[in-house]
Amino acid sequence: MAYIHKKKHVMGEPRIIGVTGAGRSMGTTHLCVLAANYLCSACGRRTAVLEWNSHGDFARFGSICTGLSAQENFYTIQEADFYPRSAGGVLAECLHKGYEEILIDFGSLGEQSSQELLRCHRVFLTISFSEWQMEAPGMKQAWEECAEKNGWLCLAAFGSEQSRIRWNKRRRPTVRRIPLSADAFTVTQQTVEFMKTIL
């Protein structure tokens, strides 16, 4: 499936990449961290990652990784800046801070307005092919229609590879596999090759 850009990226301005999940625990935060580390370490791009949901993951791992208080406004981890508990004001601030890439972890689809996703130059939608997640609340939403209509790239980190292959033969949109990465802060050659194809 060709990737459709809903918002044109202007050279010299930060590129905004949104990541949302078809439900909870679909790997949105993991993908954001992995992509940020790739953009910083492999591409040398100044990168910010905004947590635009109520999960609180950024404050937890930020405090653990840096030893700073869980109340900090942002954490720098391996050259990427992570902003917990973000919203429109933080994005506006980041747009003027010289970042080249801004990743936004929107959490589950439906936790934010569709308007916020439309301001992104690219949107990645994570889903799971694990049996216990396919029927989870949130997976019943019309994520397929949203993704197809808006040209979002669909990715899966979890679940059966056979189920993903069967899905791609019979259904749309096509779902790509995110390579296994036990540590999102470690960029492997496999990660680099995969990220080159989506970013």
C-alpha positions as CSV (number, residue, x, y, z in Angstrom):
1,M,0.0,0.0,0.0
2,A,1.4,3.4,-0.9
3,Y,1.7,5.8,2.0
4,I,-0.6,8.8,1.6
5,H,0.6,12.1,3.1
6,K,-2.4,14.0,4.5
7,K,-0.3,17.0,5.5
8,K,2.6,18.1,3.3
9,H,6.0,18.4,5.1
10,V,7.7,21.7,4.4
11,M,11.5,21.5,4.3
12,G,13.1,23.3,7.2
13,E,10.1,22.7,9.5
14,P,9.9,19.8,12.0
15,R,8.3,16.7,10.7
16,I,5.5,15.5,13.0
17,I,4.9,11.7,13.3
18,G,2.0,10.4,15.2
19,V,1.8,6.9,16.7
20,T,-1.5,5.5,17.9
21,G,-2.8,2.0,18.7
22,A,-6.0,0.2,17.8
23,G,-6.3,-0.5,21.5
24,R,-4.2,-0.5,24.7
25,S,-0.9,-2.3,24.9
26,M,-0.3,-2.4,21.2
27,G,3.3,-1.2,21.3
28,T,2.8,2.6,20.6
29,T,5.3,3.7,23.3
30,H,7.8,1.0,22.3
31,L,7.6,2.1,18.7
32,C,8.0,5.8,19.6
33,V,11.1,5.1,21.7
34,L,12.6,2.9,19.0
35,A,12.0,5.4,16.2
36,A,13.4,8.3,18.3
37,N,16.6,6.4,19.0
38,Y,16.9,5.5,15.4
39,L,16.4,9.1,14.3
40,C,19.0,10.4,16.8
41,S,21.7,7.7,16.6
42,A,21.5,6.6,13.0
43,C,20.3,9.8,11.3
44,G,21.7,12.5,13.6
45,R,18.2,14.2,13.7
46,R,17.3,16.4,16.7
47,T,14.2,14.6,18.1
48,A,11.5,15.2,20.6
49,V,9.0,12.6,21.8
50,L,5.7,13.8,23.3
51,E,3.4,11.6,25.5
52,W,0.0,12.8,24.5
53,N,-2.0,10.3,26.6
54,S,-2.7,9.7,30.3
55,H,-0.6,6.5,30.7
56,G,2.3,8.1,32.6
57,D,5.0,5.8,31.0
58,F,7.3,8.7,30.1
59,A,7.6,9.9,33.6
60,R,8.3,6.4,34.9
61,F,11.0,5.4,32.4
62,G,12.4,8.9,32.4
63,S,13.0,8.9,36.1
64,I,14.4,5.4,36.0
65,C,16.8,6.1,33.1
66,T,18.0,9.5,34.3
67,G,17.7,9.3,38.1
68,L,15.8,12.6,38.0
69,S,12.4,13.3,39.7
70,A,9.3,11.9,38.1
71,Q,8.0,15.4,38.0
72,E,10.4,16.8,35.4
73,N,9.1,18.5,32.3
74,F,11.3,16.5,30.0
75,Y,14.1,13.9,30.1
76,T,17.0,13.6,27.7
77,I,17.8,9.9,27.1
78,Q,20.4,8.9,24.5
79,E,20.1,12.3,22.8
80,A,16.2,12.2,22.4
81,D,14.1,14.5,24.5
82,F,11.0,12.9,26.1
83,Y,8.1,15.1,27.3
84,P,5.7,13.4,29.7
85,R,2.1,14.5,30.0
86,S,2.2,16.7,26.9
87,A,-0.5,18.6,25.1
88,G,-0.9,21.3,22.5
89,G,1.2,23.9,24.4
90,V,4.2,21.5,24.6
91,L,3.9,20.8,20.9
92,A,3.8,24.5,20.1
93,E,6.9,25.0,22.2
94,C,8.7,22.1,20.5
95,L,7.9,23.5,17.1
96,H,10.1,26.5,17.9
97,K,13.0,24.7,19.7
98,G,14.9,23.6,16.7
99,Y,13.7,19.9,16.6
100,E,13.9,18.3,13.2
101,E,11.6,15.4,14.2
102,I,8.7,15.4,16.7
103,L,7.1,12.0,17.5
104,I,3.8,12.0,19.4
105,D,2.6,8.9,21.4
106,F,-1.2,9.3,21.2
107,G,-2.0,6.1,23.1
108,S,-5.1,4.3,21.9
109,L,-7.2,5.4,19.0
110,G,-10.1,7.4,20.5
111,E,-8.0,8.9,23.4
112,Q,-7.5,12.0,21.3
113,S,-9.5,13.9,18.7
114,S,-9.0,13.0,15.1
115,Q,-7.9,16.6,14.5
116,E,-4.7,16.0,16.4
117,L,-3.8,13.1,14.2
118,L,-4.5,15.1,11.1
119,R,-1.9,17.7,12.0
120,C,0.8,14.9,11.7
121,H,2.8,14.5,8.5
122,R,2.7,10.7,9.1
123,V,0.7,8.4,11.3
124,F,1.6,4.9,12.3
125,L,-1.2,2.7,13.7
126,T,-0.1,-0.2,15.8
127,I,-2.3,-3.3,16.1
128,S,-1.8,-6.8,17.5
129,F,-2.5,-10.3,16.2
130,S,-2.5,-11.8,19.6
131,E,-5.8,-13.6,20.1
132,W,-6.5,-12.0,23.5
133,Q,-6.0,-8.5,22.0
134,M,-8.0,-8.9,18.8
135,E,-11.3,-8.9,20.7
136,A,-10.2,-6.3,23.2
137,P,-12.1,-3.0,23.7
138,G,-10.7,-0.6,21.2
139,M,-10.0,-3.2,18.6
140,K,-13.7,-3.1,17.8
141,Q,-13.4,0.5,16.7
142,A,-13.3,1.3,13.0
143,W,-9.5,1.4,12.9
144,E,-9.4,-0.3,9.5
145,E,-11.6,2.4,7.9
146,C,-9.6,5.2,9.6
147,A,-6.3,3.8,8.5
148,E,-7.5,3.2,4.9
149,K,-9.2,6.6,4.6
150,N,-6.3,8.6,6.0
151,G,-3.4,6.6,4.5
152,W,-2.0,5.6,7.9
153,L,0.7,2.9,7.9
154,C,-0.4,-0.1,10.0
155,L,2.2,-2.0,12.0
156,A,2.2,-5.0,14.3
157,A,4.8,-5.9,16.9
158,F,2.8,-8.7,18.7
159,G,0.9,-11.8,17.8
160,S,1.0,-14.6,15.2
161,E,2.9,-14.0,12.0
162,Q,0.6,-16.5,10.3
163,S,-2.5,-14.4,11.3
164,R,-0.8,-11.3,9.9
165,I,0.0,-13.0,6.6
166,R,-3.6,-14.3,6.4
167,W,-4.9,-10.8,7.1
168,N,-2.8,-9.3,4.4
169,K,-4.2,-11.8,1.8
170,R,-7.8,-11.1,2.6
171,R,-8.2,-7.7,4.3
172,R,-7.1,-4.1,4.0
173,P,-5.1,-2.1,5.1
174,T,-1.9,-4.1,4.8
175,V,-0.1,-4.6,8.1
176,R,3.7,-4.7,8.3
177,R,5.6,-6.5,11.0
178,I,7.8,-4.5,13.4
179,P,11.0,-6.5,14.0
180,L,11.5,-7.9,17.4
181,S,13.4,-5.5,19.7
182,A,13.7,-6.5,23.3
183,D,15.1,-3.1,24.2
184,A,13.7,0.0,22.5
185,F,16.7,2.0,23.5
186,T,19.0,-0.2,21.5
187,V,19.2,0.3,17.7
188,T,20.2,-2.9,15.9
189,Q,21.0,-3.3,12.2
190,Q,17.6,-5.0,11.8
191,T,15.9,-1.9,13.3
192,V,17.9,0.4,11.1
193,E,16.8,-1.5,7.9
194,F,13.2,-1.5,9.0
195,M,13.1,2.2,10.0
196,K,14.6,3.2,6.7
197,T,11.5,1.8,5.0
198,I,8.9,3.7,7.1
199,L,10.6,7.0,8.0
